[in-house]
Amino acid sequence: MKRVYAPILAALGAIAVLSSSATAEDIDLFVQPASEVEGLPNVLILLDNTANWNTPFTNEKAALAATVNGLGFNTDGSPKFRLGLMLFTETGGGNSNVDGGYIRAAVRDLTSANKTKFVTWSTASTC
């Protein structure tokens, strides 16, 4: 009888040991790309796109592009802060998404290259 249970117990023990090694840490949710300059403040813009694809949303996108375009840099050309963008999920009109939001552009240093990408994206027809 002991011989019957020994392989089963060994298999269960192996499964228990191997399955415990595949865990994730909560810190993975908060890790950001490395910054060129330490201690920059993070700025996350929450854009209300609930009325998207109409004239008011086009105006919001144009205002966002103008605002980001007007942001400057330190005298040495380094970024003053990190910038990101969050949008609401689309609901209604055939969209079955639940209420909530998502990060459209991750928070990153507002360098000249990132600023150009951000403005280009915010003025594009598909947001």
C-alpha positions in Angstrom: 0.0 0.0 0.0 2.9 2.3 0.8 4.3 1.8 -2.7 1.1 3.0 -4.3 1.1 6.3 -2.5 4.8 7.1 -2.7 4.8 8.0 -6.4 1.6 10.1 -6.0 3.0 12.0 -3.1 6.3 12.6 -4.9 4.4 13.9 -7.9 2.3 16.2 -5.8 5.3 17.5 -3.9 7.1 18.3 -7.2 4.1 20.1 -8.5 3.8 22.2 -5.3 7.5 23.1 -5.4 7.6 24.0 -9.1 4.3 26.0 -9.1 5.4 28.3 -6.2 8.3 29.8 -8.2 6.0 31.6 -10.8 4.8 34.6 -8.8 4.7 38.3 -9.6 5.5 41.2 -7.5 3.2 44.3 -7.1 6.2 46.5 -7.7 6.0 45.5 -11.4 3.0 47.8 -11.7 5.0 50.8 -10.5 8.3 50.5 -12.3 8.9 53.2 -14.9 11.5 53.7 -17.6 14.7 55.2 -16.3 14.8 59.0 -16.3 17.7 61.1 -17.7 17.4 63.4 -14.6 16.6 62.2 -11.1 13.7 63.6 -9.2 11.6 64.9 -12.0 7.9 65.4 -11.2 5.5 63.0 -12.9 2.5 64.8 -14.7 -0.3 62.6 -16.0 -2.9 64.4 -18.1 -6.4 62.8 -17.9 -8.1 63.8 -21.2 -11.9 63.5 -21.1 -12.6 61.8 -24.4 -16.2 60.7 -23.5 -17.5 63.0 -26.3 -14.8 61.7 -28.7 -14.9 61.9 -32.5 -16.8 65.2 -32.6 -15.9 68.9 -32.6 -15.5 69.3 -28.9 -13.0 66.4 -28.8 -11.1 67.9 -31.8 -10.9 71.1 -29.9 -9.6 69.3 -26.8 -6.9 67.6 -28.8 -5.8 70.9 -30.4 -5.7 72.6 -27.0 -3.6 69.7 -25.7 -1.2 69.9 -28.6 -0.8 73.7 -28.1 -0.2 73.3 -24.4 2.4 70.6 -24.8 4.0 72.5 -27.7 4.4 75.5 -25.3 6.2 73.6 -22.6 9.9 74.4 -22.3 13.0 72.8 -21.1 15.7 73.7 -18.5 18.4 76.1 -19.8 20.8 73.2 -20.4 18.1 71.5 -22.5 17.2 68.8 -20.0 13.5 68.0 -19.3 11.7 69.8 -16.4 9.3 67.0 -15.8 7.9 63.7 -17.1 4.6 63.7 -19.0 2.0 61.0 -19.7 -1.6 60.8 -21.0 -4.6 58.8 -19.8 -7.9 58.4 -21.6 -11.3 57.1 -20.7 -12.5 53.8 -22.2 -15.2 54.2 -24.9 -18.7 53.2 -23.9 -22.0 53.3 -25.7 -22.6 53.3 -29.4 -21.9 49.6 -29.9 -18.8 49.6 -27.6 -19.2 47.1 -24.8 -16.3 48.4 -22.7 -16.9 49.0 -19.0 -16.3 52.4 -17.5 -12.7 53.1 -16.7 -9.6 54.4 -18.2 -6.3 53.4 -19.7 -2.8 54.9 -20.2 -2.5 56.0 -23.8 1.1 57.5 -23.4 3.2 56.2 -20.5 4.8 58.8 -18.3 8.3 59.6 -19.7 10.8 62.4 -19.8 9.5 65.4 -21.8 12.6 65.6 -24.1 12.5 67.3 -27.4 11.9 63.9 -29.2 9.2 62.8 -26.8 7.5 66.2 -27.0 7.4 66.0 -30.9 5.9 62.5 -30.6 3.3 63.6 -28.1 2.2 66.6 -30.2 2.1 64.5 -33.4 0.0 61.8 -31.6 -2.4 64.4 -30.1 -3.1 66.0 -33.4 -3.6 62.7 -35.3 -7.1 61.8 -36.5 -7.0 58.5 -34.5 -6.5 58.9 -30.9 
